[in-house]
Amino acid sequence: MTEEDILNTLDHSNDGYYCSFVELGHPYSFLIDTRLNVFRGDNDHWAIAIERLGYNPRAGAIVLDINYYGNCLKNLEFYNERPTNCYSIDPIDFDNFNDTIDGETLKSDAIFWLVRGQQVSLSHNQEDYLNAGIELKEYEADEISAEEVGRLVVSQNPDLFRATDNELYKSIPKDLKKILVLDEWFHKDFQLQISPTMTDEHLRQTFDLNKNLTGLGGMTFENFAQAVRHQEMLNNGGNSKIWKNNRPSSYETWQLIANVIVANDPMQYKPTLAPNTHWTNWTDSGSM
C-alpha cells in the first residue's frame, strides 16, 4: 500500500455507473451535514466512509448517505445488478417526517421528529434559526423549508444524525480501526460525465484478443477496463478540466489523508486549506 495506491482509488471512484466520489453539491439534495471517517487495518487494508446528510425532495426524506472507498470493502449495495459504493439510511421515521411536512415546508402544527426512536422538538421561531446562522428563504410568509428545519435540528442534536459504528462497518471489515474523524475539511466535488462507448461485452472481447496477441504485459482485465474507461472519460473535453483541477489527488486534503493511512498516524493530517464542507458553502445543492 502506498499513498499513490490510495489516491488512485479515489481518483477512479467514478465507474460510469453507480459508484462515484461523494458530491456535496448534489443538485437533487440540499446539504445539511457531513463527516469523514478513516479506517486502517493490518495487511495494508484501509477504508474511508464519508457521511453526507441531505434533504432530498424527490425521496421525501432527509437521507444519510455513507460513501465507501477502500481496498477491502465488502457487502456493498447493488443497483441494476451493479455495485454501488453508497449506502443510504433514513434517520427520521418516514411516516412521522411526512406527517410534519406539507410539500417541502414545515406544517404549522408540527411538533417533533422521531429520530432513531427519540423525539426531537421542531421550532417555528425565526429567532432560533437566525441564532443558528440559518436565514430563512421564506418564499411565502412564515414558511420554513424542510432543509432549514433539518439544519437547525441537526445543529442541536448532531450525534442522532450521524452514522453509528454498526452502520459505518456495514461494508468495512470489523478488524479495521477508526483512526481519524473529521467534521469539516476542504472539499472539491469531482463528478465526471462518463458515457461508456464500449459495452462490457466488447471490452471483454477486446481484452481477450489483445491478451492473446501481446500478453498486455500481464495486465489484468480490471486494470485494462479501468484504463479504457479512463481514456473514454478524458476524451470528453469538459472532463479533462475537472480531472486536472478537482480529482482528489490534485489537492491537499486527500494527499494528507493518504499519508495518514500509510503512516497509520492521524497526526499527519495538518491541513493549511480552510474547511468548506459546511452547508453554507454549497448553496447550489438541491437546486434541481
N, C-alpha and C positions, 0 to 999 in steps of 0.2 A: 504494500500500500504506500502510495506517495501522494503528495499534495496535488500533483498533476492528475493522478487517477481520480481523486475526489472531484476536482474541478471539471474534469472531462465528463463525469457522470452528470453533474449539474448542468453543464452546457448542452448536453444531449438528452435532457429530460423530456423534451417535446418529441414524441414519436410520430406525430402527424395524425394520431387517432385520439386516445383518451388519457394519455399521460402527458403532463406538461409542468412547467415551472409555475409556482404559485403566483397568482395575479391579484395583487391588492386592489388595483383599479378596475376590477371586473365590471363590465357595463351592465350586467344583469343583477348585481348585488351591491347594496350600499355597505361600505366597510364600517364595521363597528369596533373591532378589537383584533389584536394579533399577539402571537407568541411563537418563539423559535426554540426548539429543544434539540440538543445534540447528544448523541449516544456513541459510546466506544466500548468495544469488547475485545476479547482475545482473538488470536488468529487473524488480525488485521480487519476484523469486522467493524463496520461503522454504519450509522444511520442518522438522518435528520428528519424531524417531524415538525412541520410548520403549521400552526393553527391560524385559520382565518375565520373570524366570526362576522357574518353579514346578514342583512335583511334582503331576502330575495322575494320581490313582489309576485313573481310568476309562480314560485313554490308556495307562497302564502305563509312563510315561516322565517324565523331567524335561525340560520343554519350555521353550525360549527363544522367547517371543513378541515380535515387533517390531511396535509400533503406530505407524502413519504418519499425519501430519497436514500439510497444506500447501496451496499454491495451484499446484503444478506437479508433482504426483505422477504417476507412470507405472507401467505394468507391475504393477498391483495384482492380487492373487489374486481369483478368483471362486468363489462357492459358490452352488449352486442358481441359476446364471445371473445372480447379482447380485454386485457388487463388495464386497470386504471389505478393511478397512484394516489387517488383521492378517496377518503372515507368520510361520509357525512353523518352528523349527529344533530338531532333536534333537542336542545337542552330544555326548551319550553314545551309543556304539554300542548299538543297540537290543537285539541278541541278548546282548551282554555284560551290559547292565543287567538283563535278565530272568534271566540266569544267577545274579545275585547277590542277587535279591530274591525272597522267598517271601511271596506275598500282598502285603503292603505293608511288610514288615520285612526287615532285612538278614540274609542267611543266615550261619550261624556259620562257614562255610568261605570266605566271600567275601574276596578279597584285594585286587582292584583294579577300577577302572572304566577303560574305554578312552575317553578324552575327546579328540576331534579327533585321533585317532591316537596319543595319548600315554597311557601307563599312569599312573594316579593311585592311590596307596595308600589303602585304606579302613581305618578304625580301629574296633576293638571295645572300646577302653579308655574307660570312662566319664570318666576324668580329662581326656582330650583334649577331650571335649565340654564338660565343665564349665569348663575353662580358656578355651574359645571362647564362653562365655556361653550354652551350649545345655543346658538342663535336660531330661533325657530323660523322656518321658512314662511309659515302662515299664508298659504295660498288663499285660504278662507279664514275669517276671523276666529280666533281661539283654536285653530286647527293644529294638532300635533301629529307629526308623521310617525309611523312605526319605527323607523330607524332612529329618530330623535328620542323616542321613548327608550329604545334599546340602548342607546349611548348613555343616557342618564342612569338607567338601571344597572348597566354593566360597570359604570364608574363607582357605583355604590356597593356592588356585590360581584367583584371581578372573579373570585375563585369559583363561583357557581357556574360561570360560563366558559371556563377553561377546561381543557381535556383532562380527564383523570388518568392516572398511570395505566389503569386497565385499558382505557381507550387508546392511549398512545402506543402501548405494547401490542395492540391488535395485529400489527404487521411487522413488529420488530421482535427478534428473539429475546427471551426474558433474561439471558445472561449478559446482555449489554447494559452498561451503566450510564445513567444520565449524567453528563459531565458539565453541561453548560445550558443555562436557560436565559433567554433574552426576551424582554417585553418590548424592546424597541431596538431598531437597527437602521442603517442606511440601506435602502432597497431600490432596485430598478425592476419594473415589470419587464418580462422577457417573453413576449408572445410572438412566435413566428407563424407566418401563414404557410402551412405545408399542405400541398395537394399532391400526393404521390402520383407520378406519371407512369410508374411501372407497377403493375399488380404484384401481389405477393407471390403468385404462381410464376409469373415471368421472372421475378427477382430470383427465385429458387432455381429456375431453369438456367438463367444466366450464370449464376454461381457454379452450378454443377458443370456447365460447359467449360468455363474458364478454369475451374479446378482440375478438370481432366486434361486440358490443354497446357496449362502453365504451372499448376500446383498452387498458384496465388501466394507463394511464399509461406504456406502453412496457415493462411488466414482462415478463421472460422466463418461460418455463414453469418453469425450475428455481427461480427466486425465488418464483413463485406456489406451487409444490409445497411448498417449504420453509415458507412462511407457513402453508399449510393444515395440514401435519403438525405444526408448532409449536403451532397452536391446538388440534389434537386432543390433543396432549400435555398442554397446560395445562388442558384440560377434565377431566383426571384429577386429583382433589384432592390425592392424595399427591405427584404430580409437581410441583405448584405450590411446595410447601415445599422439595423438592430443588432445583428450578430457582432459587429465591431464595437458598438457602444454599450450594449445592455447585457450581453451574456455574463453569467455570474463570474467567470474567471477574469473578466475585464476590470473588476474594481475590488476595492479593499475588503469589503465585508466578507465575501466568500473565500478570499485568499487567506484571511485571518482565521476563519472557521476551519478551513482545510488544515492550517498549521496547528490549530488546537487539537484536531482529531489525530493527526500524525504524531504529535508530541504527547498526546493524552494529558494535556495541561491547559485548563481553562484560562490560566493567567496569560496565555499567549494572545488572548483577544484584547487588544488595546487599540480601539478604533480612533481615527482622527477625524472622520467624517461625522457630521451631526446626524442623529437619527431622524427618520422621516416617515416612520410607519404609523404614526397617529392618524386617525381618520380625517383630521382637518387638512392633511396634505394630499388627500385622494378624493377631492370633491367631484371628480368625474365618475367615480364609482357609482353603479346603479343608474347611469344616465340613459339607458335604453329601456 
